[in-house]
Amino acid sequence: WEDSLPKIYQEVYPDDEIIWAANDLGFFGEEGLNSVIQAGQEVDISPELLKKVIDLEVEVSGLGNRRGITNKIESILKQDWESVEVVFDKKIKNDNATNTFKNKRDHFQSMLGEFN
């Protein structure tokens, strides 16, 4: 994904000159990153989640023993991939829906009480 090490190194050691590999990330350069971001947005999945799953696949690819990959994927999927704002918005919407339901229930119960 994005390789920030060359930039950080240059800031810390401005007089040193190191020739960094232009892309040591395989096909996960800027174009790959943009593709993952776009795909995530199209299907409403966090690009960070997609990156983690792809990273895991790359990590275990070529290994004869892929045991435990499902546990690792499950661990990734259990993480919270939404921003705090999105989580709060969903909580507020759920709370509002619950309150609306309770208000309607109370109204119907009072209407039923009138018939008793």
N, CA and C atoms as a LAMMPS dump frame, in Angstrom:
ITEM: TIMESTEP
0
ITEM: NUMBER OF ATOMS
348
ITEM: BOX BOUNDS ff ff ff
-5.0000000000000000e+02 5.0000000000000000e+02
-5.0000000000000000e+02 5.0000000000000000e+02
-5.0000000000000000e+02 5.0000000000000000e+02
ITEM: ATOMS id mol type element x y z
1 1 1 N 0.841 -1.175 0
2 1 2 C 0 0 0
3 1 3 C 0.879 1.229 0
4 2 1 N 0.534 2.254 0.665
5 2 2 C 1.349 3.461 0.621
6 2 3 C 2.609 3.264 1.462
7 3 1 N 3.749 3.524 0.844
8 3 2 C 5.028 3.361 1.531
9 3 3 C 5.479 4.719 2.043
10 4 1 N 5.293 4.961 3.334
11 4 2 C 5.63 6.26 3.918
12 4 3 C 7.064 6.318 4.43
13 5 1 N 7.749 5.179 4.477
14 5 2 C 9.099 5.155 5.027
15 5 3 C 10.07 6.074 4.283
16 6 1 N 10.118 6.069 2.947
17 6 2 C 11.069 6.968 2.273
18 6 3 C 10.865 8.441 2.637
19 7 1 N 9.625 8.871 2.725
20 7 2 C 9.336 10.268 3.057
21 7 3 C 9.785 10.587 4.484
22 8 1 N 9.457 9.697 5.415
23 8 2 C 9.852 9.908 6.813
24 8 3 C 11.369 9.934 6.936
25 9 1 N 12.034 8.996 6.284
26 9 2 C 13.493 8.924 6.346
27 9 3 C 14.113 10.214 5.809
28 10 1 N 13.575 10.705 4.702
29 10 2 C 14.097 11.929 4.093
30 10 3 C 13.922 13.125 5.02
31 11 1 N 12.808 13.169 5.759
32 11 2 C 12.582 14.263 6.705
33 11 3 C 13.552 14.191 7.879
34 12 1 N 13.844 12.985 8.339
35 12 2 C 14.736 12.807 9.485
36 12 3 C 16.198 12.977 9.08
37 13 1 N 16.549 12.452 7.914
38 13 2 C 17.935 12.508 7.424
39 13 3 C 17.974 13.191 6.06
40 14 1 N 17.822 14.508 6.02
41 14 2 C 17.728 15.207 4.733
42 14 3 C 19.01 15.127 3.898
43 15 1 N 20.15 14.879 4.525
44 15 2 C 21.41 14.84 3.779
45 15 3 C 21.722 13.461 3.211
46 16 1 N 21.054 12.433 3.697
47 16 2 C 21.284 11.076 3.189
48 16 3 C 20.523 10.877 1.892
49 17 1 N 21.146 10.162 0.979
50 17 2 C 20.469 9.863 -0.277
51 17 3 C 20.395 8.354 -0.437
52 18 1 N 19.197 7.839 -0.394
53 18 2 C 18.975 6.411 -0.579
54 18 3 C 18.084 6.245 -1.798
55 19 1 N 18.441 5.3 -2.631
56 19 2 C 17.615 5.005 -3.804
57 19 3 C 16.621 3.92 -3.393
58 20 1 N 15.395 4.342 -3.256
59 20 2 C 14.341 3.424 -2.84
60 20 3 C 13.746 2.741 -4.063
61 21 1 N 13.288 1.523 -3.873
62 21 2 C 12.582 0.83 -4.951
63 21 3 C 11.324 1.626 -5.27
64 22 1 N 11.062 1.799 -6.55
65 22 2 C 9.896 2.592 -6.952
66 22 3 C 8.602 1.939 -6.473
67 23 1 N 8.561 0.625 -6.524
68 23 2 C 7.361 -0.068 -6.068
69 23 3 C 7.757 -1.451 -5.593
70 24 1 N 7.919 -1.604 -4.31
71 24 2 C 8.253 -2.908 -3.75
72 24 3 C 7.017 -3.596 -3.183
73 25 1 N 5.866 -3.144 -3.591
74 25 2 C 4.614 -3.668 -3.06
75 25 3 C 3.891 -4.569 -4.05
76 26 1 N 4.57 -5.023 -5.088
77 26 2 C 3.908 -5.836 -6.096
78 26 3 C 2.895 -4.993 -6.84
79 27 1 N 1.699 -5.52 -7.025
80 27 2 C 0.682 -4.748 -7.743
81 27 3 C -0.097 -3.834 -6.819
82 28 1 N 0.3 -3.743 -5.564
83 28 2 C -0.409 -2.901 -4.615
84 28 3 C 0.175 -1.503 -4.549
85 29 1 N 0.444 -0.932 -5.681
86 29 2 C 0.906 0.441 -5.723
87 29 3 C -0.281 1.379 -5.654
88 30 1 N -0.064 2.589 -6.107
89 30 2 C -1.123 3.604 -6.044
90 30 3 C -2.353 3.179 -6.841
91 31 1 N -2.121 2.588 -8.008
92 31 2 C -3.251 2.16 -8.838
93 31 3 C -4.062 1.063 -8.14
94 32 1 N -3.366 0.11 -7.529
95 32 2 C -4.054 -0.951 -6.794
96 32 3 C -4.824 -0.4 -5.613
97 33 1 N -4.201 0.537 -4.91
98 33 2 C -4.861 1.168 -3.769
99 33 3 C -6.123 1.901 -4.214
100 34 1 N -6.02 2.645 -5.308
101 34 2 C -7.191 3.364 -5.827
102 34 3 C -8.301 2.396 -6.228
103 35 1 N -7.916 1.257 -6.809
104 35 2 C -8.911 0.251 -7.197
105 35 3 C -9.63 -0.313 -5.979
106 36 1 N -8.876 -0.577 -4.923
107 36 2 C -9.479 -1.108 -3.7
108 36 3 C -10.413 -0.074 -3.082
109 37 1 N -9.994 1.18 -3.05
110 37 2 C -10.836 2.248 -2.499
111 37 3 C -12.128 2.363 -3.301
112 38 1 N -12.005 2.356 -4.623
113 38 2 C -13.18 2.468 -5.482
114 38 3 C -14.113 1.269 -5.292
115 39 1 N -13.538 0.07 -5.249
116 39 2 C -14.361 -1.128 -5.06
117 39 3 C -15.08 -1.079 -3.719
118 40 1 N -14.379 -0.654 -2.689
119 40 2 C -14.997 -0.558 -1.371
120 40 3 C -16.155 0.42 -1.356
121 41 1 N -15.967 1.557 -2.009
122 41 2 C -17.024 2.566 -2.05
123 41 3 C -18.227 2.073 -2.846
124 42 1 N -17.967 1.321 -3.917
125 42 2 C -19.063 0.835 -4.759
126 42 3 C -19.959 -0.159 -4.028
127 43 1 N -19.376 -0.943 -3.141
128 43 2 C -20.166 -1.958 -2.436
129 43 3 C -20.371 -1.616 -0.968
130 44 1 N -20.023 -0.391 -0.589
131 44 2 C -20.218 0.11 0.775
132 44 3 C -19.515 -0.762 1.817
133 45 1 N -18.238 -1.07 1.515
134 45 2 C -17.377 -1.804 2.445
135 45 3 C -16.145 -0.95 2.669
136 46 1 N -15.684 -0.912 3.896
137 46 2 C -14.503 -0.125 4.223
138 46 3 C -13.307 -0.559 3.383
139 47 1 N -12.662 0.376 2.682
140 47 2 C -11.448 0.027 1.939
141 47 3 C -10.367 -0.553 2.847
142 48 1 N -10.325 -0.111 4.098
143 48 2 C -9.341 -0.656 5.04
144 48 3 C -9.597 -2.141 5.287
145 49 1 N -10.869 -2.525 5.366
146 49 2 C -11.215 -3.933 5.537
147 49 3 C -10.739 -4.731 4.331
148 50 1 N -11.019 -4.231 3.139
149 50 2 C -10.577 -4.926 1.933
150 50 3 C -9.062 -5.057 1.896
151 51 1 N -8.362 -3.994 2.26
152 51 2 C -6.899 -4.036 2.271
153 51 3 C -6.388 -5.09 3.239
154 52 1 N -6.996 -5.178 4.425
155 52 2 C -6.562 -6.167 5.415
156 52 3 C -6.757 -7.587 4.898
157 53 1 N -7.909 -7.852 4.273
158 53 2 C -8.177 -9.192 3.76
159 53 3 C -7.218 -9.527 2.619
160 54 1 N -6.963 -8.563 1.741
161 54 2 C -6.008 -8.787 0.649
162 54 3 C -4.611 -9.008 1.209
163 55 1 N -4.22 -8.205 2.191
164 55 2 C -2.907 -8.386 2.82
165 55 3 C -2.777 -9.782 3.419
166 56 1 N -3.843 -10.254 4.057
167 56 2 C -3.816 -11.591 4.639
168 56 3 C -3.657 -12.648 3.552
169 57 1 N -4.382 -12.493 2.463
170 57 2 C -4.278 -13.447 1.357
171 57 3 C -2.858 -13.47 0.803
172 58 1 N -2.261 -12.301 0.632
173 58 2 C -0.882 -12.229 0.138
174 58 3 C 0.065 -12.89 1.14
175 59 1 N -0.19 -12.659 2.416
176 59 2 C 0.663 -13.226 3.468
177 59 3 C 0.667 -14.748 3.437
178 60 1 N -0.489 -15.352 3.202
179 60 2 C -0.564 -16.809 3.246
180 60 3 C -0.449 -17.458 1.871
181 61 1 N -0.461 -16.67 0.807
182 61 2 C -0.359 -17.263 -0.522
183 61 3 C 1.01 -17.902 -0.682
184 62 1 N 1.018 -19.01 -1.338
185 62 2 C 2.273 -19.712 -1.546
186 62 3 C 2.65 -20.604 -0.383
187 63 1 N 1.982 -20.453 0.731
188 63 2 C 2.276 -21.324 1.865
189 63 3 C 1.557 -22.647 1.653
190 64 1 N 2.256 -23.72 1.901
191 64 2 C 1.633 -25.026 1.759
192 64 3 C 0.544 -25.229 2.79
193 65 1 N 0.716 -24.622 3.924
194 65 2 C -0.229 -24.805 5.013
195 65 3 C -1.019 -23.517 5.216
196 66 1 N -2.294 -23.555 4.868
197 66 2 C -3.126 -22.358 4.999
198 66 3 C -4.066 -22.477 6.194
199 67 1 N -3.726 -23.389 7.1
200 67 2 C -4.563 -23.542 8.29
201 67 3 C -4.635 -22.222 9.045
202 68 1 N -5.765 -21.973 9.603
203 68 2 C -5.917 -20.782 10.418
204 68 3 C -6.328 -19.544 9.642
205 69 1 N -6.374 -19.632 8.303
206 69 2 C -6.731 -18.433 7.527
207 69 3 C -8.158 -18.008 7.841
208 70 1 N -9.062 -18.967 8.04
209 70 2 C -10.442 -18.575 8.345
210 70 3 C -10.522 -17.873 9.694
211 71 1 N -9.716 -18.319 10.65
212 71 2 C -9.694 -17.626 11.945
213 71 3 C -9.154 -16.212 11.796
214 72 1 N -8.134 -16.054 10.958
215 72 2 C -7.562 -14.724 10.746
216 72 3 C -8.559 -13.812 10.039
217 73 1 N -9.258 -14.356 9.043
218 73 2 C -10.269 -13.558 8.337
219 73 3 C -11.388 -13.177 9.302
220 74 1 N -11.816 -14.129 10.117
221 74 2 C -12.864 -13.836 11.102
222 74 3 C -12.422 -12.733 12.056
223 75 1 N -11.163 -12.771 12.469
224 75 2 C -10.63 -11.738 13.362
225 75 3 C -10.668 -10.365 12.696
226 76 1 N -10.315 -10.316 11.421
227 76 2 C -10.348 -9.05 10.678
228 76 3 C -11.783 -8.545 10.567
229 77 1 N -12.701 -9.446 10.238
230 77 2 C -14.091 -9.04 10.028
231 77 3 C -14.773 -8.586 11.313
232 78 1 N -14.307 -9.058 12.46
233 78 2 C -14.913 -8.663 13.729
234 78 3 C -14.511 -7.258 14.155
235 79 1 N -13.489 -6.713 13.534
236 79 2 C -13.06 -5.366 13.898
237 79 3 C -14.083 -4.35 13.401
238 80 1 N -14.143 -3.203 14.063
239 80 2 C -15.071 -2.141 13.673
240 80 3 C -14.426 -1.339 12.551
241 81 1 N -15.06 -1.329 11.377
242 81 2 C -14.469 -0.69 10.206
243 81 3 C -15.135 0.623 9.841
244 82 1 N -15.979 1.123 10.711
245 82 2 C -16.646 2.379 10.402
246 82 3 C -16.084 3.482 11.282
247 83 1 N -16.208 4.692 10.799
248 83 2 C -15.731 5.833 11.578
249 83 3 C -16.631 6.029 12.792
250 84 1 N -16.125 6.739 13.769
251 84 2 C -16.891 7.013 14.984
252 84 3 C -18.19 7.73 14.631
253 85 1 N -18.119 8.65 13.675
254 85 2 C -19.314 9.402 13.288
255 85 3 C -20.392 8.473 12.746
256 86 1 N -19.995 7.52 11.903
257 86 2 C -20.963 6.587 11.324
258 86 3 C -21.573 5.716 12.419
259 87 1 N -20.743 5.252 13.344
260 87 2 C -21.238 4.429 14.448
261 87 3 C -22.247 5.213 15.281
262 88 1 N -21.924 6.474 15.613
263 88 2 C -22.849 7.3 16.391
264 88 3 C -24.139 7.565 15.622
265 89 1 N -24.032 7.84 14.318
266 89 2 C -25.231 8.065 13.51
267 89 3 C -26.144 6.839 13.532
268 90 1 N -25.545 5.655 13.39
269 90 2 C -26.346 4.429 13.422
270 90 3 C -26.994 4.239 14.787
271 91 1 N -26.256 4.539 15.837
272 91 2 C -26.802 4.408 17.198
273 91 3 C -27.984 5.351 17.376
274 92 1 N -27.828 6.591 16.921
275 92 2 C -28.912 7.573 17.039
276 92 3 C -30.132 7.111 16.245
277 93 1 N -29.918 6.613 15.022
278 93 2 C -31.037 6.129 14.206
279 93 3 C -31.734 4.955 14.885
280 94 1 N -30.937 4.04 15.442
281 94 2 C -31.536 2.899 16.145
282 94 3 C -32.324 3.362 17.359
283 95 1 N -31.756 4.307 18.115
284 95 2 C -32.46 4.842 19.282
285 95 3 C -33.756 5.524 18.86
286 96 1 N -33.699 6.306 17.767
287 96 2 C -34.898 6.983 17.269
288 96 3 C -35.954 5.974 16.835
289 97 1 N -35.515 4.917 16.149
290 97 2 C -36.457 3.886 15.708
291 97 3 C -37.086 3.194 16.911
292 98 1 N -36.286 2.927 17.928
293 98 2 C -36.805 2.296 19.149
294 98 3 C -37.818 3.201 19.827
295 99 1 N -37.494 4.489 19.931
296 99 2 C -38.421 5.441 20.557
297 99 3 C -39.713 5.556 19.761
298 100 1 N -39.611 5.578 18.441
299 100 2 C -40.799 5.649 17.592
300 100 3 C -41.676 4.426 17.823
301 101 1 N -41.04 3.25 17.859
302 101 2 C -41.787 2.019 18.107
303 101 3 C -42.489 2.071 19.467
304 102 1 N -41.759 2.495 20.497
305 102 2 C -42.34 2.555 21.845
306 102 3 C -43.513 3.527 21.893
307 103 1 N -43.37 4.671 21.226
308 103 2 C -44.462 5.652 21.203
309 103 3 C -45.7 5.079 20.522
310 104 1 N -45.502 4.392 19.393
311 104 2 C -46.637 3.789 18.686
312 104 3 C -47.27 2.689 19.529
313 105 1 N -46.438 1.882 20.176
314 105 2 C -46.945 0.812 21.041
315 105 3 C -47.785 1.395 22.172
316 106 1 N -47.255 2.44 22.817
317 106 2 C -47.987 3.079 23.917
318 106 3 C -49.313 3.655 23.43
319 107 1 N -49.29 4.248 22.241
320 107 2 C -50.515 4.824 21.671
321 107 3 C -51.554 3.731 21.424
322 108 1 N -51.133 2.619 20.836
323 108 2 C -52.062 1.521 20.569
324 108 3 C -52.575 0.896 21.863
325 109 1 N -51.707 0.796 22.865
326 109 2 C -52.15 0.253 24.148
327 109 3 C -53.194 1.161 24.792
328 110 1 N -52.998 2.469 24.668
329 110 2 C -53.993 3.39 25.237
330 110 3 C -55.31 3.297 24.466
331 111 1 N -55.224 3.091 23.149
332 111 2 C -56.442 2.922 22.359
333 111 3 C -57.17 1.643 22.766
334 112 1 N -56.405 0.572 22.992
335 112 2 C -57.02 -0.684 23.431
336 112 3 C -57.633 -0.538 24.817
337 113 1 N -56.99 0.256 25.661
338 113 2 C -57.506 0.492 27.007
339 113 3 C -58.862 1.17 26.981
340 114 1 N -59.12 1.965 25.964
341 114 2 C -60.405 2.649 25.84
342 114 3 C -61.529 1.664 25.562
343 115 1 N -61.208 0.522 24.939
344 115 2 C -62.233 -0.464 24.613
345 115 3 C -62.54 -1.389 25.779
346 116 1 N -61.694 -1.416 26.78
347 116 2 C -61.914 -2.314 27.928
348 116 3 C -62.838 -1.706 28.919
